Every structure is written in C-alpha cells, then in structure tokens.
Amino acid sequence: MKINWLAVVKILSVLLILVGILMWTSLFFSFYFGGEDADAIGLSGLTCVLPGLLGYALSRHQSGGIRKREGYLIVALGWLTMTAFGMLPYLFSGVIPEVPKALFESISGMTTTGASVLTDIESTPKGILFWRSLTQWIGGMGIIVLTVAIFPLLGFGGIELFVAEAPGPTSDKIHPRIRETAKRLWLIYVGLTVCLGAILWLMGMNLYESINHALTTMATGGFSTRNASMMAFGPSIQYVVIFFMFLAGVNYSILYFSLKGRWKDVWRSDELRAYLGLIAFLAIGVTAALFSAGAYSLEQSFRNGLFQIVSLITTTGFVSADYSQWSAGLQMLFFLLLFAGACAGSTSGGIKVVRHLVFFKNSLLEFKRILHPHAIVPLRISGEAVRGRVITHVIIFLLVYLAIYAIGVVVLAVFGLDFSTALGGMATCLGNVGPGMGELGPVDNFSQLGPGTHLFLCFVMILGRLELFTILVLFMPYFWRLN
C-alpha cells in the first residue's frame, strides 16, 4: 500500500505548531531580562506556527490511519523538522550565525546530547538560553510521545508512533491504552521537573537557573546556564542533582509502579538492580582511587566520583570536576561509560543496561548450552523468559552500534580530529552523552570543529537518539516498496 503522506503532513504540522508555541514561552524570560532577543524568538515562533497551520489546513480532511511505515516516517521526519526549526532562534538572534553550528546546537538539545558550540554561555541572552534548555526537556521524553496523548483529537490511534519512539528493546505496559500510558509518563516527567526546580530554588539557586537546570536534568541533557557547568554550584546542590539524574535514568514504568506502591514490581526488575549495583560498585572504586591519589578529601572524592559516574551512565553530561586531569585508568573507565546508558524506558541515551544484561546473561548461558546441547536453557530477565527474537535484536543492535561507531571514528579522523578526540567525540554523540575525550573533554566544547564535522555529528546524534533502526530502516529499499 502507498504511504499515507497526508497523515504524515498532518502530524508534522501539529508538531511544528507545538514547537512554535513552546518557543514563544521563552519570550517571558526575554522580556524580563531586557528583551534583546525577543524579536528573534517571536519571529522564530511565527516561522514555525504559520507553516504548521498551513500544513494542517491542507491535510485536515485526510482519511485513513497510520501504519508502521508512516509511524517510522513521522518519528524520523518529526525529529528532523523539530531540530531544523529549533535552530532558528540561534540564527535570527545572531548568537550562532552559522547554520551548521546552529543546527548542531539544536540537535544536541533535542536529542539531549548536551554537546555545545557556545563558548561563553553566561553572556548568551536569557531567552535564547531558556529555549536551549527547553529543547532538551522537549526531547527528553520525546514530543511525539506527548502528541500520542492527543492523537484522538486528530483521528489517530498512536500505537505505531509509540513503538517507533519508545527507547529500549522492551516496553512494559503501564496501561492497556497507549494514550493513557503517554499521559502517565508525562505526568511523572512534569512532576519530577517541577519538584527538582522547587528544591534547587529553595537551596539557593536563583529561580531562572533552577528552572533551566530542572529542565535539563530530568531530560538527562546536561545543558547548563554556567560555563563551569555544575562546578559553579555547591556540594548540596550537586547531591540533589545526582539523585534526580539517577531517577531520570530509571525506567519510567518502574517510577510509576513505585508511586503506586507496587514494590514487588519494582524490585523484580533485573535491570534496576543491575543499574543500582553498577553505580554502587563504580562509586566505591572511583572514590577509593581519588582519595588514595590525595587530590580530594574523602567527601569530595565520593561526591565527584559519584557525580561523574551517574552523569555519564545516565548520559546527562553535567560536570562537577575536570576528570580529564584524573588518572589514565579513571579516564579509560569514563570512556567505557559512554557506552553504558541507563535503563530502557528512561530519558537517557546510550545502549541501555538491559541490552548489556541480555548480552552477558545469554553469553553465560551459552557455556551451559555447550555442555548440555539438548537441554532447553531459556534466558530470563526479571523472571520472564526472553524470546529468541528479542535476543537476536539485541545482538544485532550491539553489532550495528559498534560498526557505526568504528566507521564514525574513521570519518572523524578523516575530518582531521586526533585519535583520542575522534574516539571520544563519536562515542559521546552516538550515545547522546555530551562530554568526550581529548579536545572534546569535560571542560571543552565542539565550537572548533569544521562545518562538515558538525553536520556529520548531527546525523550521529539523531541516529543514536532514535536507537539506530528507526533511522536506518528508512535507507532500506523495501521500506519504500508499495507492498
């Protein structure tokens, strides 16, 4: 069957209208702090809303539902549309006048990567800076999942979009109706964001900065209003951010079950236990390494080590210390954490703990299968047998991920990056983390890269955010065949 392009246009038009309206919320901070960027934000919002209204008017009478192909197209084209229009405030205000850099900043925000080309964040107009933070909050759960909740108003069901957008190899059903599921996810997301913002404000962070950091923490994005990131704030604020980064990396189904008091469902999660165990184990080891090196007190060693571990595993990318100055062993550990990812069904990027868990458990079981070739030895995660198709999907995902990573490192080297910078830059953009290695380390940024490198990493960030297959399937010839 032919692709229902009118359905695609209709949904993309609604997304564009939503982006424009959200963009206009930045005007409040623009006017409050002087209004120098108000014209740019207002014009940018108008440039989103008018084409969105036109597209919706042309497609509003379309008939027919959304099949899987339309679902993948809407997700991929939706992210491309949002990021392309999301760069307009940077361009119109002159904060980032070059298109490749402005697009990079927009995509880094929407994909919650947190890599930035801004060299002096604190001098950026406040309205633009708020939009920069808001892009991460929009991308954190995925604006398309939000749209799923209002699809009945448009005449669509929405299940195809949720399948294409939802991160991770599995999707625990919180509620049998996908629209209700999306609403619950966003209620938790909004509630945690408001809670964190209030706590940061009460702890001494000014209201503007508390709002910005609440948006980017719950999105596991890592954009800050300070050049020094979280190094600019005291220990108490850093501990609060650690806790909420950890929560943001938990599967939102688990968060929902905990809010409902369904502790049996919470503690039966192998992924949650692995996530907790990994952080605890690494925190002890890194604390011991830092303290024995004599660089920090015991409390500082624990706080800085734990902060960086949680920040990297959850792909938030906030920085509380310049870990590029730590030992080579710790730097190698943090490089490996760029490939970790937190829980599936969270706002974090990366490979995800559950995929690692499936791979390692299946690898160990393979030894048992070798000794007992006729025995049926099922792989179980959280007490449930994992289907062979899911295991195959995980293994293929890991192989494709590593292949893309290796190819990307070569491409970055061709663009002129040195070896360690290419390794770290590709890992951090594919995993949507933020800080990398070498010249793209925790206290550096991506401004020195060339236009070609910026555009290539834009593609890599979207590829990583949509977990490879959602984008790669569009390049398959059979995707475009009529039957």
C-alpha positions in Angstrom: 0.0 0.0 0.0 1.1 3.6 -0.6 2.4 5.7 2.2 -0.3 8.0 3.5 1.6 11.2 3.1 -1.3 13.4 4.1 -1.3 11.7 7.5 2.4 12.4 7.8 2.0 16.0 6.9 -0.9 16.4 9.3 1.2 15.1 12.3 4.3 17.0 11.3 2.2 20.2 11.1 0.9 19.7 14.6 4.4 19.1 15.9 5.6 22.3 14.2 2.8 24.3 15.8 3.7 22.9 19.2 7.3 23.8 18.7 6.4 27.3 17.8 4.2 27.8 20.8 6.8 26.3 23.2 9.4 28.6 21.6 7.2 31.6 22.5 7.4 30.7 26.2 11.0 31.9 26.0 9.6 35.4 25.5 8.8 35.7 29.2 12.4 35.5 30.1 13.5 37.6 27.2 11.3 40.5 28.3 12.1 40.0 32.0 15.9 40.2 31.4 15.8 43.1 28.8 14.1 41.8 25.7 17.2 42.0 23.4 16.4 38.6 21.9 12.6 39.0 21.8 12.3 39.8 18.1 14.3 36.8 17.2 12.3 34.4 19.4 9.0 35.9 18.2 9.9 35.6 14.6 11.2 32.1 15.0 7.9 31.0 16.7 6.0 32.6 13.9 8.1 30.8 11.3 7.1 27.5 12.9 3.4 28.2 13.6 2.4 29.6 10.1 3.8 26.7 8.0 2.3 24.3 10.6 -1.1 25.9 10.3 -0.9 25.8 6.5 0.1 22.2 6.5 -2.7 21.3 8.9 -5.2 23.2 6.8 -4.2 21.3 3.7 -4.2 17.9 5.3 -7.0 18.2 7.9 -9.5 16.2 5.8 -7.2 13.3 5.1 -8.7 9.8 5.8 -7.0 6.6 6.8 -4.9 5.5 9.7 -1.2 5.3 10.4 0.5 2.1 9.7 4.0 1.1 10.8 5.7 2.7 7.8 4.0 6.1 8.5 4.9 5.7 12.2 8.6 5.4 11.4 8.4 8.3 8.9 6.7 10.6 11.3 9.2 9.9 14.1 12.2 10.4 11.8 10.9 13.4 9.9 9.4 14.8 13.1 12.8 15.0 14.8 14.4 16.4 11.7 11.6 19.0 11.4 11.8 20.0 15.1 15.6 20.3 15.1 15.7 22.3 11.8 13.1 24.8 13.0 14.6 24.7 16.6 17.8 26.3 15.4 16.0 29.5 14.2 16.3 31.4 17.5 20.1 30.9 17.4 20.3 32.1 13.8 17.9 35.1 14.0 19.4 36.4 17.2 23.0 36.1 15.8 24.0 34.0 18.9 25.1 31.3 16.5 25.2 32.8 13.0 26.5 29.7 11.1 23.9 27.2 10.0 26.0 24.0 10.7 26.7 25.2 14.3 23.2 26.4 14.9 21.8 23.0 13.7 24.3 21.2 15.9 23.2 23.1 19.0 19.5 22.5 18.2 20.0 18.7 17.5 22.3 18.4 20.6 19.4 19.9 22.6 16.5 17.9 21.1 18.5 14.7 21.3 19.5 15.5 24.9 23.2 15.1 24.0 24.4 18.3 25.6 27.4 18.9 23.4 27.6 22.6 22.7 29.3 25.1 20.4 28.7 28.1 22.7 32.0 29.4 24.1 30.5 31.9 26.6 27.2 30.5 27.9 26.8 33.2 30.6 26.8 36.0 28.0 24.0 34.4 25.9 20.7 36.3 26.1 18.4 34.7 28.7 15.5 34.0 26.4 17.8 32.1 24.0 19.4 30.2 26.9 16.0 29.2 28.2 15.0 27.9 24.7 18.3 26.0 24.7 17.3 24.3 27.9 13.7 23.7 26.8 14.8 21.9 23.7 16.3 19.3 25.9 13.2 19.0 28.0 11.1 18.6 24.8 13.4 15.9 23.6 13.8 14.2 26.9 10.7 12.0 26.7 10.1 12.8 23.1 7.5 15.4 22.0 6.0 12.7 19.8 5.0 10.6 22.9 3.3 13.8 24.1 1.5 14.0 20.8 0.3 10.4 21.2 -1.8 11.5 24.2 -3.7 14.0 22.0 -3.9 11.9 18.8 -7.6 11.1 19.4 -8.3 14.8 18.7 -6.6 14.2 15.3 -8.3 10.9 14.5 -5.3 8.7 15.0 -4.6 5.8 17.4 -0.9 6.4 18.1 0.4 2.9 19.0 2.6 2.9 15.9 4.4 6.1 16.9 4.9 4.9 20.5 6.5 1.7 19.3 8.8 3.6 17.0 9.7 6.2 19.6 9.9 4.3 22.8 13.5 3.6 23.8 14.9 0.1 24.6 14.2 -3.4 23.4 11.2 -3.9 25.6 8.2 -1.7 26.7 6.4 -2.6 29.9 2.8 -1.7 29.6 1.7 0.7 32.4 -1.8 0.8 31.0 -3.5 -1.1 28.1 -4.3 2.1 26.3 -1.3 3.8 24.8 -2.8 7.3 25.1 -3.2 6.8 28.9 0.4 5.4 29.0 1.7 8.6 27.4 -0.2 10.8 29.8 1.1 9.0 32.8 4.7 9.2 31.5 4.4 12.9 31.0 2.7 13.5 34.4 5.7 11.8 36.1 8.1 13.7 33.9 6.5 17.1 34.6 6.0 16.3 38.3 9.7 15.4 38.8 10.8 18.5 36.8 8.7 20.8 39.0 9.8 19.1 42.1 13.5 19.4 41.2 13.1 23.1 40.2 11.5 23.9 43.5 14.2 22.1 45.5 17.0 23.8 43.6 15.4 27.2 44.2 14.9 26.6 47.9 18.6 25.5 48.2 19.8 28.9 46.9 19.9 28.7 43.2 18.1 31.6 41.6 14.7 30.9 40.1 15.9 31.3 36.4 18.8 28.9 36.9 16.7 26.4 38.9 14.1 26.2 36.1 16.8 25.7 33.5 18.7 23.0 35.4 15.5 21.2 36.3 14.6 21.0 32.6 18.0 19.7 31.5 18.5 17.3 34.5 15.2 15.4 34.1 15.8 15.3 30.3 19.3 13.8 31.1 20.6 16.6 28.7 23.3 18.4 30.6 22.9 22.0 29.2 23.8 24.4 32.0 23.5 28.2 32.4 27.1 28.4 33.6 30.3 28.0 31.7 31.6 25.8 34.5 28.5 23.5 34.5 27.8 22.1 37.9 31.3 23.0 39.2 29.7 26.5 39.7 27.5 25.2 42.5 28.0 23.9 46.0 28.0 20.3 47.3 24.4 20.3 48.5 23.1 21.2 45.0 25.3 18.7 43.4 24.0 15.9 45.7 20.4 16.9 44.7 21.3 16.8 41.0 22.9 13.4 41.5 19.7 12.0 43.0 17.5 13.4 40.2 19.9 12.3 37.5 19.6 8.8 38.9 15.8 9.0 38.9 15.8 10.3 35.3 17.8 7.2 34.3 15.2 4.8 35.8 12.6 3.1 33.6 9.5 5.3 33.9 7.4 2.2 34.3 9.3 1.5 37.4 8.8 5.1 38.7 5.1 4.7 38.1 5.0 1.4 39.9 6.9 2.9 42.9 4.4 5.8 43.0 1.6 3.3 43.1 3.3 1.4 45.9 3.7 -1.7 43.7 7.1 -2.5 45.3 7.0 -6.1 44.2 7.0 -5.0 40.6 9.8 -2.5 41.3 12.2 -4.9 43.0 11.7 -7.8 40.5 13.3 -5.6 37.8 16.8 -7.1 37.0 17.6 -4.0 35.1 17.0 -1.7 38.1 19.1 -4.0 40.3 21.9 -4.0 37.7 21.7 -0.2 37.4 21.9 0.3 41.1 24.7 -2.3 41.5 26.8 -0.8 38.8 26.6 2.7 40.2 27.4 1.5 43.7 30.3 -0.7 42.6 31.9 2.0 40.5 31.3 4.7 43.1 33.3 2.7 45.7 36.1 2.1 43.3 36.4 5.6 42.0 36.1 7.1 45.5 39.0 4.9 46.6 41.1 5.8 43.6 40.6 9.6 44.0 41.1 9.5 47.8 44.3 7.4 47.6 45.6 9.9 45.0 45.4 12.6 47.6 43.6 15.1 45.3 40.4 15.4 47.4 39.1 14.8 50.8 37.0 11.6 51.3 33.8 13.5 50.9 35.0 15.3 47.8 36.3 12.1 46.3 32.9 10.4 46.9 30.9 13.3 45.6 33.0 14.0 42.5 33.3 10.3 41.7 29.6 9.6 42.2 28.5 12.7 40.3 30.6 11.8 37.2 29.5 8.1 37.2 25.8 9.0 37.4 26.2 11.8 34.9 27.8 9.6 32.3 25.7 6.4 32.8 22.5 8.4 32.6 24.0 10.3 29.6 23.3 13.6 31.3 26.7 15.1 30.8 26.9 17.5 33.7 30.4 18.1 35.0 31.4 18.6 38.7 35.2 18.3 38.1 37.6 18.1 35.3 38.1 14.4 35.2 40.4 14.7 32.2 43.1 15.6 34.8 42.5 12.4 36.8 44.4 9.2 36.3 44.6 7.4 32.9 42.7 4.4 34.5 39.8 6.6 35.5 39.7 8.3 32.2 39.5 4.9 30.5 36.7 3.9 32.8 34.7 7.1 32.0 35.3 6.5 28.3 33.7 3.0 28.6 30.8 4.5 30.5 30.0 6.5 27.3 28.7 3.1 26.0 26.6 2.2 29.1 23.3 4.1 29.1 20.8 3.8 32.0 17.5 1.9 31.9 15.3 1.3 28.9 12.2 3.5 29.1 14.0 6.4 30.7 15.1 9.7 29.1 18.7 8.6 28.9 20.5 7.7 25.7 23.2 5.1 25.1 23.0 1.3 24.7 20.9 0.8 27.9 21.6 -1.5 30.8 19.0 -4.1 29.8 20.8 -4.7 26.5 24.1 -5.3 28.2 22.2 -7.6 30.7 20.7 -9.7 27.9 24.0 -10.0 26.1 26.0 -11.0 29.2 23.4 -13.4 30.6 23.0 -15.0 27.2 26.7 -15.3 26.8 27.0 -17.1 30.2 24.1 -19.4 29.3 25.8 -20.3 26.0 28.5 -22.2 28.0 25.8 -24.2 29.7 24.2 -24.9 26.3 27.6 -26.2 25.1 27.8 -28.7 27.9 24.1 -29.7 27.6 23.4 -29.3 23.8 20.0 -31.0 24.1 18.7 -29.0 27.1 16.4 -26.1 26.8 18.0 -23.2 28.7 15.9 -20.1 28.5 17.2 -16.6 29.2 15.2 -14.9 31.9 15.1 -11.2 32.7 13.0 -10.2 35.7 11.7 -13.7 35.9 10.3 -13.6 32.4 11.7 -15.8 29.5 13.1 -13.6 26.8 12.0 -14.5 23.3 14.7 -15.6 20.8 13.7 -12.7 18.5 14.5 -10.2 21.2 17.9 -11.8 21.9 18.6 -11.6 18.2 17.5 -8.0 18.1 19.8 -7.1 21.0 22.8 -8.8 19.5 22.3 -7.2 16.1 21.8 -3.8 17.8 25.1 -4.2 19.6 26.9 -5.2 16.4 25.4 -2.4 14.3 26.1 0.1 17.1 29.8 -0.9 17.3 30.1 -1.0 13.5 28.6 2.5 13.2 30.9 3.7 16.0 34.0 2.3 14.2 33.0 3.9 10.9 32.3 7.2 12.6 35.7 7.3 14.3 37.3 6.8 10.9 35.2 9.6 9.4 36.1 12.0 12.2 39.7 11.1 11.8 39.4 12.0 8.0 37.9 15.3 9.1 41.1 16.0 11.0 40.4 15.0 14.6 43.2 13.3 16.5 42.8 9.7 17.6 41.5 10.2 21.2 39.3 13.1 20.2 37.7 11.0 17.4 37.2 8.1 19.8 35.5 10.3 22.4 33.6 12.5 20.0 31.9 9.6 18.2 31.1 7.8 21.5 29.6 10.8 23.2 27.5 11.8 20.2 26.2 8.3 19.3 25.4 7.7 23.0 23.9 11.3 23.4 26.2 11.9 26.5 27.8 15.3 25.9 31.5 15.4 27.1 34.0 13.3 25.2 37.8 12.9 25.3 40.8 14.8 24.0 39.9 18.2 22.6 36.2 17.5 23.3 36.7 16.8 27.0 34.5 17.8 30.0 35.7 21.4 30.1 35.9 21.9 26.3 33.2 22.3 23.6 32.6 21.5 20.0 33.0 25.0 18.6 36.4 24.4 17.0 35.1 21.7 14.7 34.5 22.3 10.9 31.1 22.5 9.2 31.4 19.0 7.7 32.2 17.6 11.1 29.3 19.4 12.7 26.8 18.1 10.1 28.1 14.5 10.4 27.8 14.6 14.2 24.2 16.0 13.8 23.3 12.8 11.9 25.1 10.7 14.5 23.2 12.3 17.4 19.8 11.7 15.8 20.8 8.2 14.9 21.7 7.5 18.5 18.6 9.2 20.0 16.3 7.1 17.8 18.2 3.9 18.6 19.6 3.3 15.1 16.9 1.2 13.5 14.2 3.9 13.3 16.5 5.9 11.0 18.4 3.0 9.3 15.2 1.3 8.2 14.4 4.4 6.0 17.5 3.6 3.9 16.3 0.1 3.1 14.8 -0.3 -0.4 11.9 -2.5 0.8 10.7 0.3 3.1 9.6 2.3 0.1 8.0 -0.6 -1.9 4.3 -0.5 -2.3 3.6 -3.9 -0.8 
